[in-house]
Amino acid sequence: MSTIIIYVTVFYREKGIISGMKLENVSNSQMIKEINQQKVLRLIFTEGPIARVEIARKTGLTQQTITNIVNRLLKKNIIFESNAILSGTKRRPIPLEINSSNLYCIGIELAVTYVRGTLMDFQNNILKEVTEVVPRYEHEQHPMQFIYKVIDHLLQYVPDLNGLKGIGFSIQGLVDSENGVVIYSPGLRWKNFHLRDILQGEYGFPIFLENDANLLALVESLNGQLADSKQSITYKFDYGIGSAMVLQRQLLHGANFVAGEFGHYKAFSGEYAIKCHCGAEGCLTTLASISGLRRYGVDFDEFESKVRQNDSEALKLFQTICSAMGLAVANSITLLNPEHIMFTGKVIDRMEDILMPILEREIKKLVPESCADVKILKLSQTPDESGSAAGLVMNHFFDVPFDKFY
C-alpha cells in the first residue's frame, strides 16, 4: 500500500491542482535546483533501475543537469549504480536505483480502540508490526502513553536510525495536516492537539499526519478502485464515521480542514434523534457507527448477530439505520454529483452481505435521474492504515519542498 502513497503528490501536482502553492519565486535558482532533484529522485524510485539518458529524456533536463544531480545523490548514498547489462560487445548505460533498503519509515494507525504501528523499509518490506489495544482513553495525555509505547518498541528494530526518515500517522478525527494538529477527535480526547510538535520534540524525526478517510481516498484515487475517477466520495463507517471528497482529482479539505464530517449529517428524527457528542441531535454517527451504537446501549457484535437471526427489535433498528445511511449518501451524491462513491470500514466489512443491497436500493431510489449513473464501489476489506501512514513518510521524502519558497 505504501508504494501507492508515494505517487500521490506527483499525481496531483502534474494535474496542476496543488492547493495553496505559490509560484511568485519560481525563478529562484535554489527552488529550481531542488525541484529538479526531487523530480529525478522520484523517477528513479518509481521506474528504477533507470539510466541517466532515460532520466534526461523523461524529465526534459539536460545531461549536465542530470549528471550534477546524480553525483549529489550518489554522494549522499541515497541512490546507487547497479550493474550494467552487456548487449553483444556493447556495454549498456549504468542504471540507477534508490538505496531504499537503507531507508526506513514508521506508520501509526491511531484509532479509538487501538494503536497499530508498522516499521517498513522503502522497498515496502515490513520489518516489524505491533498493536496496543486500548480499552478507553481517559484524558488528553492518555493516548500518548500508547503512542510512545508503540514507537519505542518499533525503534528497537530500526537497523540504522540515521535511515529513519519519519513517522506517519493515520488518525480518526479532524486533522490539520499542514500544521500537524489534531483539530478534534472525541474518542482520543483531543481538541487542537499539537501532536506533531510533541512527537518531534520527543524523538526528533519528521512527523506527518493525515485523516484516515482522506488517506484512504488518496490511495484509491491514485492507483486503486477510484483511479479512473475525477470526482468521488469515500464513506467510512467504522468506530466513527468519516468521508473524503475528491473533486477534479483534488482532495477537498475545507477552509478549516473539517470537510468530510459525514458522521454529523443530520439523519435521524423522532425517537431516534439522539444527542451527539458534538452537541446536536440526530447525527448519522449516533446510530450508524460502532461507537454510536455503544452509547445507545447496543453492542455491535450482539446487534449483528440479532439482525442475522431476524430479531424483530434489531431488524427495526437496522432498517432505520439503513434508511438514514441511504438518505445521507443520496443527498451527498445529489449535491456533489460524483462519478464514483466507495464504501469501507468495519461496519461495511462485517455486514456487507445484508447492508450493501439495501444501501444500493435506497440510493438508486433517492438520487435524481441526472445522478443515476453514479458507480457504487466497496473495498473488499478495510486496509491496514499503518502501512498507508508509513507511505506518508515516503511521499514527503520524495516530495518537492514548495513550502520553503512561499
Contacts in CASP RR format, 6 or more apart in sequence:
PFRMAT RR
TARGET T0000
AUTHOR 0000-0000-0000
METHOD contacts of the structure
MODEL  1
MSTIIIYVTVFYREKGIISGMKLENVSNSQMIKEINQQKVLRLIFTEGPI
ARVEIARKTGLTQQTITNIVNRLLKKNIIFESNAILSGTKRRPIPLEINS
SNLYCIGIELAVTYVRGTLMDFQNNILKEVTEVVPRYEHEQHPMQFIYKV
IDHLLQYVPDLNGLKGIGFSIQGLVDSENGVVIYSPGLRWKNFHLRDILQ
GEYGFPIFLENDANLLALVESLNGQLADSKQSITYKFDYGIGSAMVLQRQ
LLHGANFVAGEFGHYKAFSGEYAIKCHCGAEGCLTTLASISGLRRYGVDF
DEFESKVRQNDSEALKLFQTICSAMGLAVANSITLLNPEHIMFTGKVIDR
MEDILMPILEREIKKLVPESCADVKILKLSQTPDESGSAAGLVMNHFFDV
PFDKFY
1 219 0 8 1.000
1 383 0 8 1.000
1 384 0 8 1.000
1 387 0 8 1.000
1 388 0 8 1.000
1 391 0 8 1.000
2 105 0 8 1.000
2 120 0 8 1.000
2 124 0 8 1.000
2 387 0 8 1.000
2 388 0 8 1.000
2 390 0 8 1.000
2 391 0 8 1.000
2 394 0 8 1.000
3 124 0 8 1.000
4 219 0 8 1.000
4 222 0 8 1.000
4 223 0 8 1.000
4 224 0 8 1.000
5 215 0 8 1.000
5 218 0 8 1.000
5 219 0 8 1.000
5 222 0 8 1.000
5 388 0 8 1.000
5 391 0 8 1.000
5 392 0 8 1.000
5 394 0 8 1.000
5 395 0 8 1.000
6 42 0 8 1.000
6 45 0 8 1.000
6 46 0 8 1.000
6 391 0 8 1.000
6 394 0 8 1.000
6 395 0 8 1.000
6 398 0 8 1.000
7 46 0 8 1.000
7 222 0 8 1.000
7 223 0 8 1.000
8 218 0 8 1.000
8 219 0 8 1.000
8 222 0 8 1.000
8 395 0 8 1.000
9 395 0 8 1.000
9 398 0 8 1.000
9 399 0 8 1.000
9 400 0 8 1.000
10 42 0 8 1.000
10 46 0 8 1.000
11 221 0 8 1.000
11 222 0 8 1.000
11 249 0 8 1.000
12 18 0 8 1.000
12 249 0 8 1.000
12 250 0 8 1.000
12 251 0 8 1.000
13 400 0 8 1.000
15 248 0 8 1.000
15 249 0 8 1.000
15 250 0 8 1.000
17 248 0 8 1.000
17 249 0 8 1.000
17 250 0 8 1.000
18 402 0 8 1.000
19 250 0 8 1.000
19 253 0 8 1.000
21 402 0 8 1.000
22 402 0 8 1.000
22 405 0 8 1.000
22 406 0 8 1.000
25 31 0 8 1.000
25 405 0 8 1.000
26 32 0 8 1.000
28 405 0 8 1.000
30 405 0 8 1.000
31 402 0 8 1.000
31 404 0 8 1.000
31 405 0 8 1.000
34 400 0 8 1.000
34 401 0 8 1.000
34 404 0 8 1.000
35 400 0 8 1.000
36 59 0 8 1.000
36 61 0 8 1.000
36 65 0 8 1.000
36 69 0 8 1.000
37 69 0 8 1.000
37 72 0 8 1.000
37 73 0 8 1.000
38 398 0 8 1.000
38 399 0 8 1.000
38 400 0 8 1.000
38 401 0 8 1.000
39 59 0 8 1.000
39 61 0 8 1.000
39 400 0 8 1.000
40 55 0 8 1.000
40 59 0 8 1.000
40 61 0 8 1.000
40 66 0 8 1.000
40 69 0 8 1.000
40 70 0 8 1.000
40 73 0 8 1.000
41 73 0 8 1.000
41 78 0 8 1.000
41 79 0 8 1.000
41 98 0 8 1.000
41 398 0 8 1.000
42 398 0 8 1.000
43 50 0 8 1.000
43 55 0 8 1.000
43 58 0 8 1.000
43 59 0 8 1.000
44 50 0 8 1.000
44 55 0 8 1.000
44 73 0 8 1.000
44 79 0 8 1.000
44 96 0 8 1.000
44 97 0 8 1.000
44 98 0 8 1.000
45 98 0 8 1.000
45 100 0 8 1.000
45 122 0 8 1.000
45 398 0 8 1.000
47 58 0 8 1.000
48 95 0 8 1.000
48 96 0 8 1.000
48 97 0 8 1.000
48 98 0 8 1.000
49 82 0 8 1.000
49 95 0 8 1.000
49 96 0 8 1.000
49 97 0 8 1.000
50 95 0 8 1.000
50 96 0 8 1.000
51 92 0 8 1.000
51 93 0 8 1.000
51 94 0 8 1.000
51 95 0 8 1.000
51 96 0 8 1.000
52 63 0 8 1.000
52 66 0 8 1.000
52 67 0 8 1.000
52 70 0 8 1.000
52 93 0 8 1.000
52 94 0 8 1.000
52 96 0 8 1.000
53 63 0 8 1.000
53 93 0 8 1.000
54 93 0 8 1.000
55 61 0 8 1.000
55 66 0 8 1.000
55 70 0 8 1.000
55 96 0 8 1.000
56 62 0 8 1.000
56 63 0 8 1.000
56 66 0 8 1.000
59 66 0 8 1.000
61 69 0 8 1.000
70 79 0 8 1.000
70 96 0 8 1.000
73 79 0 8 1.000
74 80 0 8 1.000
74 81 0 8 1.000
77 99 0 8 1.000
77 102 0 8 1.000
78 98 0 8 1.000
78 99 0 8 1.000
78 103 0 8 1.000
79 96 0 8 1.000
79 97 0 8 1.000
79 98 0 8 1.000
79 99 0 8 1.000
80 96 0 8 1.000
80 97 0 8 1.000
80 99 0 8 1.000
81 94 0 8 1.000
81 95 0 8 1.000
81 96 0 8 1.000
81 97 0 8 1.000
82 94 0 8 1.000
82 95 0 8 1.000
82 96 0 8 1.000
82 97 0 8 1.000
83 94 0 8 1.000
84 91 0 8 1.000
84 92 0 8 1.000
84 93 0 8 1.000
84 94 0 8 1.000
84 95 0 8 1.000
85 92 0 8 1.000
86 92 0 8 1.000
98 122 0 8 1.000
100 121 0 8 1.000
100 122 0 8 1.000
100 123 0 8 1.000
101 121 0 8 1.000
101 122 0 8 1.000
101 123 0 8 1.000
101 125 0 8 1.000
102 121 0 8 1.000
102 159 0 8 1.000
102 160 0 8 1.000
102 163 0 8 1.000
103 121 0 8 1.000
103 122 0 8 1.000
103 163 0 8 1.000
103 165 0 8 1.000
103 397 0 8 1.000
104 119 0 8 1.000
104 120 0 8 1.000
104 121 0 8 1.000
104 122 0 8 1.000
104 127 0 8 1.000
104 158 0 8 1.000
104 159 0 8 1.000
104 160 0 8 1.000
104 163 0 8 1.000
104 164 0 8 1.000
104 165 0 8 1.000
105 119 0 8 1.000
105 120 0 8 1.000
105 121 0 8 1.000
105 122 0 8 1.000
105 164 0 8 1.000
105 165 0 8 1.000
105 166 0 8 1.000
105 167 0 8 1.000
105 168 0 8 1.000
105 390 0 8 1.000
105 391 0 8 1.000
105 393 0 8 1.000
105 394 0 8 1.000
105 397 0 8 1.000
106 117 0 8 1.000
106 118 0 8 1.000
106 119 0 8 1.000
106 120 0 8 1.000
106 151 0 8 1.000
106 154 0 8 1.000
106 155 0 8 1.000
106 158 0 8 1.000
106 164 0 8 1.000
106 166 0 8 1.000
106 167 0 8 1.000
106 168 0 8 1.000
106 390 0 8 1.000
106 393 0 8 1.000
107 117 0 8 1.000
107 118 0 8 1.000
107 119 0 8 1.000
107 120 0 8 1.000
107 167 0 8 1.000
107 168 0 8 1.000
107 169 0 8 1.000
107 170 0 8 1.000
107 386 0 8 1.000
107 387 0 8 1.000
107 389 0 8 1.000
107 390 0 8 1.000
107 391 0 8 1.000
107 392 0 8 1.000
107 393 0 8 1.000
108 115 0 8 1.000
108 116 0 8 1.000
108 117 0 8 1.000
108 147 0 8 1.000
108 150 0 8 1.000
108 151 0 8 1.000
108 167 0 8 1.000
108 168 0 8 1.000
108 169 0 8 1.000
108 170 0 8 1.000
108 386 0 8 1.000
108 389 0 8 1.000
109 115 0 8 1.000
109 116 0 8 1.000
109 117 0 8 1.000
109 169 0 8 1.000
109 170 0 8 1.000
109 212 0 8 1.000
109 384 0 8 1.000
109 385 0 8 1.000
109 386 0 8 1.000
109 387 0 8 1.000
109 389 0 8 1.000
110 143 0 8 1.000
110 147 0 8 1.000
110 169 0 8 1.000
110 170 0 8 1.000
110 171 0 8 1.000
110 172 0 8 1.000
110 188 0 8 1.000
111 172 0 8 1.000
111 239 0 8 1.000
112 134 0 8 1.000
112 137 0 8 1.000
112 172 0 8 1.000
112 187 0 8 1.000
112 188 0 8 1.000
112 239 0 8 1.000
112 240 0 8 1.000
112 291 0 8 1.000
113 133 0 8 1.000
113 134 0 8 1.000
113 239 0 8 1.000
114 131 0 8 1.000
114 132 0 8 1.000
114 133 0 8 1.000
114 134 0 8 1.000
115 131 0 8 1.000
115 132 0 8 1.000
115 134 0 8 1.000
115 143 0 8 1.000
115 146 0 8 1.000
115 147 0 8 1.000
115 149 0 8 1.000
115 150 0 8 1.000
116 129 0 8 1.000
116 130 0 8 1.000
116 131 0 8 1.000
116 132 0 8 1.000
116 150 0 8 1.000
116 384 0 8 1.000
116 385 0 8 1.000
116 386 0 8 1.000
117 129 0 8 1.000
117 130 0 8 1.000
117 131 0 8 1.000
117 150 0 8 1.000
117 154 0 8 1.000
117 386 0 8 1.000
118 126 0 8 1.000
118 128 0 8 1.000
118 129 0 8 1.000
118 154 0 8 1.000
118 384 0 8 1.000
118 386 0 8 1.000
118 387 0 8 1.000
118 389 0 8 1.000
118 390 0 8 1.000
119 126 0 8 1.000
119 127 0 8 1.000
119 128 0 8 1.000
119 129 0 8 1.000
119 154 0 8 1.000
119 157 0 8 1.000
119 158 0 8 1.000
119 390 0 8 1.000
120 126 0 8 1.000
120 127 0 8 1.000
120 387 0 8 1.000
120 390 0 8 1.000
120 391 0 8 1.000
121 127 0 8 1.000
122 165 0 8 1.000
122 394 0 8 1.000
122 397 0 8 1.000
127 157 0 8 1.000
127 158 0 8 1.000
127 159 0 8 1.000
128 153 0 8 1.000
128 154 0 8 1.000
128 157 0 8 1.000
129 386 0 8 1.000
130 150 0 8 1.000
130 153 0 8 1.000
130 154 0 8 1.000
131 150 0 8 1.000
132 146 0 8 1.000
132 149 0 8 1.000
132 150 0 8 1.000
134 143 0 8 1.000
134 146 0 8 1.000
137 143 0 8 1.000
137 187 0 8 1.000
137 188 0 8 1.000
137 189 0 8 1.000
138 189 0 8 1.000
139 189 0 8 1.000
140 189 0 8 1.000
140 190 0 8 1.000
140 193 0 8 1.000
142 189 0 8 1.000
143 188 0 8 1.000
143 189 0 8 1.000
143 190 0 8 1.000
144 198 0 8 1.000
147 199 0 8 1.000
148 202 0 8 1.000
151 167 0 8 1.000
151 199 0 8 1.000
151 203 0 8 1.000
155 161 0 8 1.000
155 164 0 8 1.000
155 203 0 8 1.000
158 164 0 8 1.000
164 205 0 8 1.000
165 205 0 8 1.000
165 206 0 8 1.000
165 393 0 8 1.000
165 394 0 8 1.000
165 397 0 8 1.000
166 205 0 8 1.000
166 206 0 8 1.000
166 207 0 8 1.000
166 208 0 8 1.000
166 393 0 8 1.000
167 199 0 8 1.000
167 203 0 8 1.000
167 205 0 8 1.000
167 206 0 8 1.000
167 207 0 8 1.000
167 208 0 8 1.000
167 393 0 8 1.000
168 207 0 8 1.000
168 208 0 8 1.000
168 209 0 8 1.000
168 210 0 8 1.000
168 389 0 8 1.000
168 390 0 8 1.000
168 391 0 8 1.000
168 392 0 8 1.000
168 393 0 8 1.000
169 195 0 8 1.000
169 207 0 8 1.000
169 208 0 8 1.000
169 209 0 8 1.000
169 210 0 8 1.000
169 389 0 8 1.000
169 392 0 8 1.000
170 210 0 8 1.000
170 211 0 8 1.000
170 212 0 8 1.000
170 215 0 8 1.000
170 385 0 8 1.000
170 386 0 8 1.000
170 388 0 8 1.000
170 389 0 8 1.000
170 392 0 8 1.000
171 182 0 8 1.000
171 185 0 8 1.000
171 188 0 8 1.000
171 209 0 8 1.000
171 210 0 8 1.000
171 211 0 8 1.000
171 212 0 8 1.000
172 185 0 8 1.000
172 187 0 8 1.000
172 188 0 8 1.000
172 211 0 8 1.000
172 212 0 8 1.000
172 238 0 8 1.000
172 239 0 8 1.000
172 240 0 8 1.000
173 182 0 8 1.000
173 183 0 8 1.000
173 184 0 8 1.000
173 185 0 8 1.000
173 188 0 8 1.000
173 211 0 8 1.000
173 212 0 8 1.000
174 182 0 8 1.000
174 183 0 8 1.000
174 184 0 8 1.000
174 185 0 8 1.000
174 211 0 8 1.000
174 257 0 8 1.000
174 258 0 8 1.000
174 261 0 8 1.000
175 181 0 8 1.000
175 182 0 8 1.000
175 183 0 8 1.000
175 209 0 8 1.000
175 210 0 8 1.000
175 211 0 8 1.000
175 214 0 8 1.000
175 257 0 8 1.000
176 182 0 8 1.000
176 183 0 8 1.000
176 209 0 8 1.000
176 257 0 8 1.000
177 208 0 8 1.000
177 209 0 8 1.000
177 210 0 8 1.000
177 211 0 8 1.000
177 214 0 8 1.000
177 253 0 8 1.000
177 257 0 8 1.000
178 257 0 8 1.000
179 196 0 8 1.000
180 194 0 8 1.000
180 195 0 8 1.000
180 196 0 8 1.000
180 197 0 8 1.000
180 207 0 8 1.000
180 209 0 8 1.000
181 192 0 8 1.000
181 193 0 8 1.000
181 194 0 8 1.000
181 195 0 8 1.000
181 196 0 8 1.000
181 209 0 8 1.000
182 188 0 8 1.000
182 190 0 8 1.000
182 192 0 8 1.000
182 193 0 8 1.000
182 195 0 8 1.000
182 209 0 8 1.000
183 191 0 8 1.000
183 192 0 8 1.000
183 256 0 8 1.000
183 257 0 8 1.000
183 258 0 8 1.000
184 190 0 8 1.000
184 191 0 8 1.000
184 192 0 8 1.000
184 258 0 8 1.000
185 191 0 8 1.000
185 193 0 8 1.000
186 277 0 8 1.000
187 291 0 8 1.000
195 207 0 8 1.000
195 209 0 8 1.000
196 207 0 8 1.000
196 208 0 8 1.000
196 209 0 8 1.000
199 205 0 8 1.000
199 207 0 8 1.000
200 206 0 8 1.000
200 207 0 8 1.000
206 393 0 8 1.000
206 396 0 8 1.000
208 389 0 8 1.000
208 392 0 8 1.000
208 393 0 8 1.000
208 395 0 8 1.000
208 396 0 8 1.000
210 218 0 8 1.000
210 389 0 8 1.000
210 392 0 8 1.000
211 244 0 8 1.000
212 236 0 8 1.000
212 385 0 8 1.000
213 234 0 8 1.000
213 236 0 8 1.000
213 242 0 8 1.000
213 243 0 8 1.000
213 244 0 8 1.000
213 260 0 8 1.000
214 244 0 8 1.000
214 251 0 8 1.000
214 253 0 8 1.000
215 385 0 8 1.000
215 388 0 8 1.000
215 389 0 8 1.000
215 392 0 8 1.000
216 234 0 8 1.000
216 236 0 8 1.000
216 244 0 8 1.000
216 344 0 8 1.000
216 383 0 8 1.000
216 385 0 8 1.000
216 388 0 8 1.000
217 226 0 8 1.000
217 232 0 8 1.000
217 234 0 8 1.000
217 244 0 8 1.000
217 245 0 8 1.000
217 246 0 8 1.000
217 251 0 8 1.000
217 342 0 8 1.000
218 244 0 8 1.000
218 251 0 8 1.000
219 383 0 8 1.000
219 388 0 8 1.000
220 226 0 8 1.000
220 227 0 8 1.000
220 234 0 8 1.000
220 342 0 8 1.000
220 379 0 8 1.000
221 227 0 8 1.000
221 229 0 8 1.000
221 232 0 8 1.000
221 246 0 8 1.000
221 249 0 8 1.000
221 251 0 8 1.000
225 340 0 8 1.000
225 342 0 8 1.000
225 377 0 8 1.000
225 379 0 8 1.000
226 232 0 8 1.000
226 234 0 8 1.000
226 246 0 8 1.000
226 340 0 8 1.000
226 342 0 8 1.000
226 377 0 8 1.000
229 246 0 8 1.000
229 338 0 8 1.000
229 339 0 8 1.000
229 340 0 8 1.000
230 246 0 8 1.000
230 247 0 8 1.000
230 248 0 8 1.000
230 249 0 8 1.000
230 339 0 8 1.000
231 246 0 8 1.000
231 247 0 8 1.000
231 248 0 8 1.000
231 336 0 8 1.000
231 337 0 8 1.000
231 338 0 8 1.000
231 339 0 8 1.000
231 340 0 8 1.000
232 245 0 8 1.000
232 246 0 8 1.000
232 338 0 8 1.000
232 339 0 8 1.000
232 340 0 8 1.000
232 341 0 8 1.000
232 342 0 8 1.000
233 243 0 8 1.000
233 244 0 8 1.000
233 245 0 8 1.000
233 246 0 8 1.000
233 332 0 8 1.000
233 333 0 8 1.000
233 336 0 8 1.000
233 338 0 8 1.000
233 340 0 8 1.000
233 341 0 8 1.000
233 342 0 8 1.000
234 243 0 8 1.000
234 244 0 8 1.000
234 245 0 8 1.000
234 246 0 8 1.000
234 341 0 8 1.000
234 342 0 8 1.000
234 343 0 8 1.000
234 344 0 8 1.000
235 241 0 8 1.000
235 242 0 8 1.000
235 243 0 8 1.000
235 262 0 8 1.000
235 329 0 8 1.000
235 341 0 8 1.000
235 342 0 8 1.000
235 343 0 8 1.000
235 344 0 8 1.000
236 242 0 8 1.000
236 243 0 8 1.000
236 244 0 8 1.000
236 343 0 8 1.000
236 344 0 8 1.000
236 345 0 8 1.000
236 382 0 8 1.000
237 288 0 8 1.000
237 289 0 8 1.000
237 325 0 8 1.000
237 343 0 8 1.000
237 344 0 8 1.000
237 345 0 8 1.000
237 346 0 8 1.000
237 347 0 8 1.000
237 348 0 8 1.000
238 289 0 8 1.000
238 290 0 8 1.000
238 345 0 8 1.000
238 346 0 8 1.000
238 347 0 8 1.000
238 382 0 8 1.000
239 289 0 8 1.000
239 290 0 8 1.000
239 291 0 8 1.000
239 346 0 8 1.000
240 263 0 8 1.000
240 285 0 8 1.000
240 289 0 8 1.000
240 290 0 8 1.000
240 291 0 8 1.000
240 292 0 8 1.000
241 262 0 8 1.000
241 263 0 8 1.000
241 284 0 8 1.000
241 285 0 8 1.000
241 288 0 8 1.000
241 289 0 8 1.000
242 260 0 8 1.000
242 261 0 8 1.000
242 262 0 8 1.000
242 263 0 8 1.000
243 260 0 8 1.000
243 261 0 8 1.000
243 262 0 8 1.000
243 263 0 8 1.000
243 332 0 8 1.000
244 251 0 8 1.000
244 252 0 8 1.000
244 260 0 8 1.000
245 251 0 8 1.000
245 252 0 8 1.000
245 259 0 8 1.000
245 260 0 8 1.000
245 336 0 8 1.000
245 338 0 8 1.000
246 252 0 8 1.000
247 336 0 8 1.000
252 259 0 8 1.000
252 260 0 8 1.000
253 259 0 8 1.000
262 284 0 8 1.000
262 328 0 8 1.000
262 332 0 8 1.000
263 283 0 8 1.000
263 284 0 8 1.000
263 285 0 8 1.000
263 288 0 8 1.000
263 289 0 8 1.000
264 276 0 8 1.000
264 278 0 8 1.000
264 280 0 8 1.000
264 283 0 8 1.000
264 284 0 8 1.000
264 285 0 8 1.000
265 283 0 8 1.000
265 284 0 8 1.000
265 328 0 8 1.000
265 331 0 8 1.000
265 332 0 8 1.000
266 280 0 8 1.000
266 281 0 8 1.000
266 282 0 8 1.000
266 283 0 8 1.000
266 284 0 8 1.000
267 282 0 8 1.000
267 283 0 8 1.000
267 284 0 8 1.000
267 288 0 8 1.000
267 324 0 8 1.000
267 325 0 8 1.000
267 327 0 8 1.000
267 328 0 8 1.000
268 274 0 8 1.000
268 281 0 8 1.000
268 282 0 8 1.000
268 283 0 8 1.000
268 284 0 8 1.000
268 286 0 8 1.000
268 287 0 8 1.000
268 320 0 8 1.000
268 324 0 8 1.000
269 282 0 8 1.000
272 282 0 8 1.000
272 287 0 8 1.000
272 320 0 8 1.000
272 324 0 8 1.000
273 281 0 8 1.000
273 282 0 8 1.000
274 281 0 8 1.000
274 282 0 8 1.000
274 286 0 8 1.000
274 287 0 8 1.000
274 295 0 8 1.000
274 296 0 8 1.000
275 281 0 8 1.000
275 282 0 8 1.000
275 286 0 8 1.000
276 282 0 8 1.000
276 283 0 8 1.000
276 285 0 8 1.000
276 286 0 8 1.000
284 324 0 8 1.000
284 325 0 8 1.000
284 328 0 8 1.000
285 291 0 8 1.000
285 292 0 8 1.000
286 292 0 8 1.000
286 295 0 8 1.000
286 296 0 8 1.000
287 293 0 8 1.000
287 296 0 8 1.000
287 317 0 8 1.000
287 320 0 8 1.000
287 321 0 8 1.000
287 324 0 8 1.000
288 321 0 8 1.000
288 324 0 8 1.000
288 325 0 8 1.000
288 347 0 8 1.000
289 347 0 8 1.000
290 300 0 8 1.000
290 346 0 8 1.000
290 347 0 8 1.000
293 299 0 8 1.000
293 300 0 8 1.000
293 303 0 8 1.000
294 300 0 8 1.000
298 317 0 8 1.000
300 347 0 8 1.000
300 350 0 8 1.000
303 314 0 8 1.000
303 317 0 8 1.000
303 318 0 8 1.000
304 350 0 8 1.000
304 351 0 8 1.000
306 313 0 8 1.000
306 314 0 8 1.000
307 314 0 8 1.000
307 315 0 8 1.000
307 318 0 8 1.000
307 351 0 8 1.000
307 354 0 8 1.000
308 354 0 8 1.000
319 358 0 8 1.000
322 355 0 8 1.000
322 358 0 8 1.000
322 359 0 8 1.000
322 362 0 8 1.000
323 362 0 8 1.000
325 359 0 8 1.000
325 362 0 8 1.000
326 359 0 8 1.000
326 362 0 8 1.000
326 363 0 8 1.000
326 366 0 8 1.000
327 362 0 8 1.000
327 366 0 8 1.000
329 341 0 8 1.000
329 359 0 8 1.000
329 362 0 8 1.000
329 363 0 8 1.000
330 362 0 8 1.000
330 363 0 8 1.000
330 365 0 8 1.000
330 366 0 8 1.000
330 367 0 8 1.000
331 366 0 8 1.000
333 341 0 8 1.000
333 363 0 8 1.000
333 367 0 8 1.000
333 371 0 8 1.000
333 374 0 8 1.000
334 367 0 8 1.000
334 368 0 8 1.000
334 371 0 8 1.000
337 370 0 8 1.000
337 371 0 8 1.000
337 374 0 8 1.000
338 374 0 8 1.000
339 374 0 8 1.000
339 375 0 8 1.000
340 374 0 8 1.000
340 375 0 8 1.000
340 376 0 8 1.000
340 377 0 8 1.000
341 374 0 8 1.000
341 375 0 8 1.000
341 376 0 8 1.000
341 377 0 8 1.000
342 377 0 8 1.000
342 378 0 8 1.000
342 379 0 8 1.000
343 356 0 8 1.000
343 359 0 8 1.000
343 376 0 8 1.000
343 377 0 8 1.000
343 378 0 8 1.000
343 379 0 8 1.000
344 378 0 8 1.000
344 379 0 8 1.000
344 382 0 8 1.000
344 383 0 8 1.000
345 379 0 8 1.000
345 382 0 8 1.000
346 382 0 8 1.000
347 355 0 8 1.000
348 355 0 8 1.000
348 356 0 8 1.000
348 378 0 8 1.000
348 379 0 8 1.000
348 382 0 8 1.000
349 381 0 8 1.000
349 382 0 8 1.000
352 378 0 8 1.000
356 378 0 8 1.000
359 376 0 8 1.000
360 376 0 8 1.000
363 374 0 8 1.000
363 376 0 8 1.000
364 372 0 8 1.000
367 374 0 8 1.000
END
